[in-house]
Amino acid sequence: MKVIILIIYLFFFSVSLGLKWLNIRYLKEKGHQVPAEFSTAIDAETLRKTISYTAETSRLSTVLSLLNNLVVIVFLFGGFITVYDGWVTSLSKSFVVRGVFFVLGLMYVGTIFSIPFSLYKNFNIENRYGFNTMTGRLWLSDLVKSTVISTLLSTLLVAAALFLVRFSPGWWWLWVWAVFLLFSIFLMYISPYVIEPLFFKFEPVQTEGLEAEIRALVEKVGIKVKNVFQVDASRRSLHSNAYFSGIGRVKRIVLFDTLLESMTHREILAVLAHEVGHWKKKHVMKRIILTEIVALGAIFLAYKLLGWEGLPGIIGLEQGSFYVRVFILGFLSSLLLFPMTPALSLLSRKHEWQADKFACELTGRPLDLAEALIKLSKENLANLHPHPLYAAFYYSHPPVVERVRRLQGKATAAAGGS
């Protein structure tokens, strides 16, 4: 069984690498062609930079993926997980405390492992292409803050889950699922007020008249906006973004200062109208419901499998602690999720098309969203020529050229109809 699982794992990893290779080769073949929809905004130099930037970021992610997978193979199939588990067991007699140490130790190793790649990406690749504005001091500050936050949240969740495992052996799967659900909802409430301000400075939108226009837009569809903020995203990167935060009927709108500098009012409104579409179409709620249904089924299955004596044997172990068994199940779940990636990506792309359509109906100006997407693509050096198979497998958004083409088609049809 161990050999079969390893072969499946290596096969899926090879498929992933193959798709990346196809995507980069396709970009190098087609990347010099300016799509007609982008002819007024994209020039040959931008295309050259796009090809280079996409290739470099892809190579870096490939190297990171290779090393990550090598570590996983050695740790899991080389028996090092048993050594690690034995070390954790020696630290405490408490079932809960040992579990917290087990998780935090792996988390810290992952964080340390990712540091060189983060540094290289931010201060080499992002620097050379004009995106990075972060100082070394700010990078270190973010790392410390995120590590402290992750430590606190992970400790709380793992401790609560393991306490429930001991407190209610027959029903812990249901209580753990409920705790994770409530905790995720709690985070959605407090994150905008407690966590996000640790990294960004929020202030009312400074652009004259824009807040009133935004409120007028969202009020058309019955959304109550509590605050409209801009954040100093330019302290870290020149990439642009905008998002809604909050839950229920009261929302916060957050605009990156980089977005405010590069787009017109109408283009910003079009981007926000797209986000409004996600809320009105209940995409966020549908994804939460789907995720929680799957999570409930998965944790019940885990409850059943954790008692199976043959579970450690799947990776060649004679026995394994509760924590080792959970780790093995997490590994197996990643294998199951990989073939589901295209279906999940397809669902996400469907939601994006619906949000685009809603934005057009709300603003009545499809070209505003098209122009906003063109600007975002140019400024972020987005790949305009993804391989169709790669896009179908991984893309959560439709390829930007297809989106712009459809939006421009809607504008032409509306003009002809009028």
N, C-alpha and C positions, 0 to 999 in steps of 0.2 A: 504493500500500500504506500509506503514511504516513497518508493521510486515513482509510482504512478502520480502521486501528488506533486512531486518535484518536476516531473515531465510536464504536467498541466501548467504549473506555475511558469516554467521556462517558456512554454509555448505561448502563453498569453503575453509574457514580457516581450517575446520576439515579435509578436503581432504589433504590439505597441511601438516598438522600435521601427518596424517595417513601415508603419503608417507615418511616422515622423520623417523617415527617409523619403517616402513618396511625396510628402508635402513639400519638403525642401527642394527636391528635384523638379517638381512641377513648377514651383515658384521661380527657379532659375531658368526654366524653359519659357514660361509665360510672363514672368515678372516685368519684362521690358515693354510690354504692351500696355498702353494707357487705355483703360475702359472708356468707352464713349461718354458715359455718364460723368466721368471725372476729368474730362479733357480740359476744362477751363481752370481746374484747380491743381492738378498733379502734373509735374514735369519730369523729365528724364532723370534729373538729379535726385528728386524725391523717391522715384522708383528704385534707383540704385541704392540709396540709403535704406529703403524698406527691405530690399533683398538681403542686404548685409546685416541689418539689425535682426531680422527674423531668423536668419541662419545662425547668427551668434547666440541669440537667446535659446534657440532650439538645441544647439550643440551643448550649451551649458546645462540645460535641463536633462539632456541625454546622459551626460557624464554623471550628474547628480543621481539620476535614476539608476544607472549602472552600479554605482557605488552603494546606493541604498539597497538595491536588490541583492548585491553580493553580501552585504552585512546581514540582511534577513536570512539568506540561505545558510551562512555560516552559523549565525546565532540559533536558528531554529533546527536546521538539519545536521549541524555539526556538533550538537550537544551542549553548546555554551549556555542555552537557556536553563539547563539543569544546574550548571555551575552558578549562574546568576541567582536562580531560585534558592539554592543552598545558602548563598551569601545573605540574601534578604531574610531568610528564615533565622539566621544567627543573630539578627539585629534586634528582634523582639519576640516575645511569646504571644503577643496580641494578634489575633486574626485580622482585625481591622488595621492596626498599625503596619503590619507586614504588607498588607495589600496596598496601602498608601505608599510605602517605600518602593514597592515593586513598580507601581505606575510612575511615580515621580523620577525614579532612577532612569527608566527608559525615556521619559520625556526630556530629562536633562541631557542624556547622551544624544538624542535627536537634535536638540537645540545646539549643542556644541558642534556636532557634525555639520550642521547647516551654516555655521558662521562664516567659514571661508568662502562659500558660494554666495552668500548674501553680500559680503564685502566686495567680492569680484564683480557681481552683477551691478551693484549700486555705484561703486567708485571706479569701475573700469568701463563696462559696457554702457550703462546709463549715462555716465559722464561723457563718453566719446560721442554719443548721439544727442547730447544736449538736454537730457531729461533730468538728471540728478541735480538737486540743489541742496541736498542734505550734507551737513558737516559730520565729521567723525564723532564729535561729542553728542550730536543729536541722535545719530545712529545707535550709539552705546546707550543713551538714555532710553530710547525706545525699546531696546533689547532688554534692559533691566526691568522696565515697567511691565512689558508683556510677559516676562518670565515670572515676575512676582504675581501678576494677576492670574496667569495660568496655574501657578502653584496653589494659590488660594482656592480657586474654583475647582481644580482637580481634587485637591484634598477634601473639600466639602462633599463633592459628588461621590468620590470613591468611598470615603468613610461612611456616608449615608447608605450607599448601596450595600456595602459589606455588613454593616450593622443589620440591615433588613434581611440579608441572607441568613444570618445567625438567629435573628429574632423570629422570623417566620419561614422556616425551611420549606414548607409546602406551597407558600403563596408569595415568596419574595419576588418572583418574576413580575407579578402584577404591581406590587408596591414600588419596585425599582422603576418600572416603566412610568408609573404615575409621578414619582419624584423627578425623573428626568424631564417629563413633560412640563410639570409646574415650574421647574427651574429654568427651562428654556423660555417660557412665557415671562417669568420674572425678569430674566435678562433682557428681554425685548423692551420691558418697561424701564429698567434702570440704566441700561447701557448708554442711552443718549445723554443721561444726566450725570452719570458717575464715571463710566469708563472712557467714552469718547473724548470728554474734555481733558483727560490726562494726556492726550496726544495732539489735540487740535484746539486752537483758539476760536471759539464761536462768537460771532457778533452779528447784529442785524445787518441785512443787506444794505450796502452803501450806495448802490446804483440808484439814482433818483427815478422814482416812478415804477421801478420794477416790482417791488413788493405788492403794490396795489394791483398791478396787472396780474401777478400770480394769484393773489387772493380772488380776484374776479374770475379767473379761469377755473379754479378748483371749485368755487362756489356754484358754478353752473351745474356741477354733477353732485352737489350735496356733500362735499368733503369739507370738514372744518379744520382749518390750519391754525395751530396754536402759535407757531413761530416760523419765520422764514430767515434762515441764517446763511451766512457765508463763512467759510473756514479758510485758514491760512495754509492750504495744501501746498502752496508754492514753496514753503520752507523745506519740503521734502522732495517734491517732484513737480515737473511741468505737465504731467499727464492730467487730463481733465475728467470730471465726473460730477454727477448730481444724484441725490437719492432722497427717498422718503424714509423717515424713521418713526417709531411709535407703533402703537397697536390700538385697535378699536376705531372709533370715529374721530379721534383727535390725532392729528399728524404733525410732524415737523418736516419742513423742507430744508435740505442742506445743499448749498451750491459751493463748489470749489471756486476759489478766487481765480484760478486759471481759466475756468469756464466763463466767468464773468468778463474776463479780459479779451477773450477770443471770439465771443459770439454776440450777435445782436439780440435785442429783447425778444423778437419774434422767434428766433432759433432756440433761445432758452425756454420760452414757453412751449415750443413744440417738443423739446426733450422732456419737460415736465409733464406734458399731456400724455406722452408715452407711458411715463411712470404712473400717472393717474389711471391709465387704461389697465395696468396690472391690478390696481386696487379695485376698480369697478368690476372687472371681470373675475374678481376673487381668486386670482392666480396664487397669491401668497397663501391664502387660506386653504386652497385646494392642495398646494404642495405640502403644507403643514399636516393636513389630514392624511394625505397619502403616506407621508413619511412616518407619521405616528402609527398608522395601521401596519405598515411594514415592520416598524420597530417593535410593536407589540407581538407580532407573529415571530419575529426573530428572537426576541428575548424569551418567549415561551419555548421555542425550539432549543435555545441554549440551555434553558432549565432542564429539559429532557436529556440533552446530550452530555451535560456536565457530569451526570451520574453514570454514563456509559464507560465501562472499564476499558474498552478498546480505543477510546479517544486518544490517549497519549501514543498508542502504537501507530497512529496515522503518520507521525513524523519520526517513528523509530524509537520512541521512549517506552520503557517498561512501565513507568508510572509517572505521575505528575501531580503537583499540588493544584489546588483550586485556581490559583492565579495563572499557572502554566496552562491549565485547561482553557481558561478564558482567552488567553493569548492565542492558543491554537485555533479556537473558534473564530476569533477575530481575523486570523490569517485565512481561514477557509471561507469566511464571508466575503473577503476581498476577491477571492477567486470566483465566487458566485456572482458578484456585482459586475465584474469586468464584461461578461457577455451582455449584460443589461444596459451598458453604457449607451449604445446607439438608440435604444428605446427611450431612455431618460432624456437624451439630447434632443430627440425628435419631439417629445412632449414640450420641452423648454422652447424649442424653435416655434412650435405652434402657438404658444403663449405670446412670443415676441411678435409674430405676425398679427395676432389679435390686438395687441397693444398698439402696434403701428396703425392699424385700421381705426382704432378708437381715437387715436391722436388726430388723425386726418378729419374724422367726423367732428371732434370737439373744436378744433381750431379752424377747420374749413380751408386749411392751407397746407397741402401735402408737401409743397416745395420747401417750406420752412424746415421740416424734419429732414428732408433729403439734404438740404444745404448743411444742416447741423451734423449729419452723419459724415458728409464729405469732409468737413473741417476736422472732425474728430479723427477720421481715418488719416488725414494728412498730418495732423499734429502728432499723432501717436504712432506713425509709421506702421499702420495696420496692413496686414497681408491682404492685398486685393485679389490674389490668385491662389486661394487654398485648393488643395487637391479635393475633388468631390467626395472621395471616399473618406478622407481625413475629416472633412467638414461634417459629413453625415455621421461619423462615429463620435466626434468630440465636441463639435460646435454647439454651444447652448443658445447662440444667436444665429440667425440666418447670415450667410456671407454678406458683407456690407454692400457689395455691388448689386446683388439680387434685391436687397432692401431698397436701395436708391432707385434702381430701375423700376421697381413696382410703384414707388412713391411718385416718381416722375410720370409714370403711366397714368396714375390716378389724377394728377394735375392736368395732364393733357386731355383726359376723358372729361373732367369737370369743365375745362375751358370749352371743349367742343359742344358739351351739352348746354352750356349757357349761350 
